[in-house]
Amino acid sequence: MIAIPATGYDAFDVDACAERGIVVSNVRGYAVNTVPEHTMALILALRRSLPGYRSDVVAGKWQEAGQFCFFSHPVRDLAGSVLGIFGEGVIGQRVAKLGEAFEMRVLFGAHKGVLGLGPLYTPFDEVLATADVITLHCPLLPETRNMLAMPEFRQMKKRPLIINCGRGGLVDEADLVKALDLGMISGIGFDCLTSEPPAPQNALLTVLDRPNVIVTPHIAWGSIEAMQTVWQQVICHIESFNEGRPTHAVRSPVKSVPPASAAIAGHGT
């Protein structure tokens, strides 16, 4: 049995595990508060240019200005803006509620290249063209890898913020930086990258000092409360497996489950 203290399991060959009778269990629902709150923190910070203003104050620019207000970066309200969400799971739904609390208009984007998903969804291309903020909460699958790249950035009419607290690999990071340089987007807020820690050649490392870029080290999931929930679930899964009733199995084993033997895999992508 493999107990994964994370929801994503793309790093595991679950088919091979199923063929060998190995149960793979993941944790679910633990991030329903921590990731949406981190997402909104990135959105608010970038929409109101907080990183830039903090740097200016630290550098003494406000003090040198000689005026009580010092405007060096744009400040925008969230109310009345459009929030485009890709990923309609529990985290995406909670982000939507937070966005609505700020009086944003929320659009759930349809899956790329898929039509007819129902009234909950706005066509993929329409979200790209109309959103002021685009936030990603999708699993990393072959069909979602690099779902945002230069062709998609060219469709973005409102220079949106691009937020990724979902999975590294959902965005072509080199194209993302090019889009920022070309003015196709107005800012970047990322908590997960294609490789973690980032490889030296990662394009995002070249723009970390910009006031409209925030990269955090895969911590959106990691509130104290969420960590407690993660390990409670891991312990529960191991105990349930030892009792002969596996829980949260991501794929049913083909063969009968062998004698109890559990391993815990580290959190991450």
C-alpha positions, 0 to 999 in steps of 0.5 A, a space after each residue: 500500500 502506498 499512502 500519498 500525503 497529497 491529492 495529485 498522483 501523477 508521479 505514481 504509476 497507478 496502473 502498474 500498482 493496480 496490476 500488482 495489487 498495490 493500493 494507492 490512497 491519496 488525501 482529499 479536501 484538505 486544501 479547501 481553505 488554504 489554497 483558495 486563500 493563498 490564491 486570493 492573497 496573490 490576486 489582491 497583492 498583484 491587483 493592488 501592486 503591493 510588492 511594488 509599493 513595499 519595495 518603494 517604501 523600503 528603498 526610501 522613494 516615498 520618503 523622498 517624494 515629499 507628498 502624503 500619497 505616492 503613486 508609482 504603480 497601478 491600483 485596481 479594485 476587484 469589484 466589477 472585474 472578471 475572474 476566470 477559473 479553470 478547474 471546477 473542483 472543490 478548490 475552484 468552487 471555493 475560489 469562486 465564492 471568495 471572488 463573488 464575495 469581492 463582487 467579481 463576476 466569476 466564469 468557470 472555463 470549459 475544458 480546452 477543446 471540449 464543447 457541450 459541458 453544460 451551463 456551468 461552463 463558459 467556452 475556453 476561448 471566451 474566458 481567455 478573451 474576457 477575464 481580468 484574472 485567470 486562475 488555474 486549479 486543474 490536475 496535471 494531465 496530458 490534456 492540461 499540460 501547457 494549457 496556457 502558452 503563446 497561442 492562448 496568451 494572444 487571445 487575452 484581450 484584457 491583459 489578465 493576471 495569471 495565477 497558478 496554485 494548481 499544478 506545475 506544468 499547466 503553463 508554458 513558463 517560457 511563453 508566460 514570461 514572453 507574454 509578460 514582456 510583450 504586455 499580453 498579461 499584467 502580472 504573474 502569481 505562481 505557487 507551483 512550477 514545472 520543476 521544484 525547486 526551479 531549474 536554473 534555466 526556468 524563465 520565471 527566475 529572470 523576472 522575480 524582481 519585477 513588481 508584478 511577479 510573485 512566486 511562492 515556493 509551493 506553500 499554498 497547501 501548507 497552512 498549519 490547519 491543512 497539514 494537520 488534516 493531511 496527516 490525519 487522513 494519511 494515518 486513517 488510510 493506513 489504519 483502514 488498509 491494515 483493517 482490510 478496508 482501503 480508503 481513498 484508493 485512486 485505482 482499484 487493484 486488479 489482484 487481491 491485496 497482499 499482506 499489509 505493507 504500507 509506505 508513505 510518499 512525500 508531498 509534492 508534484 
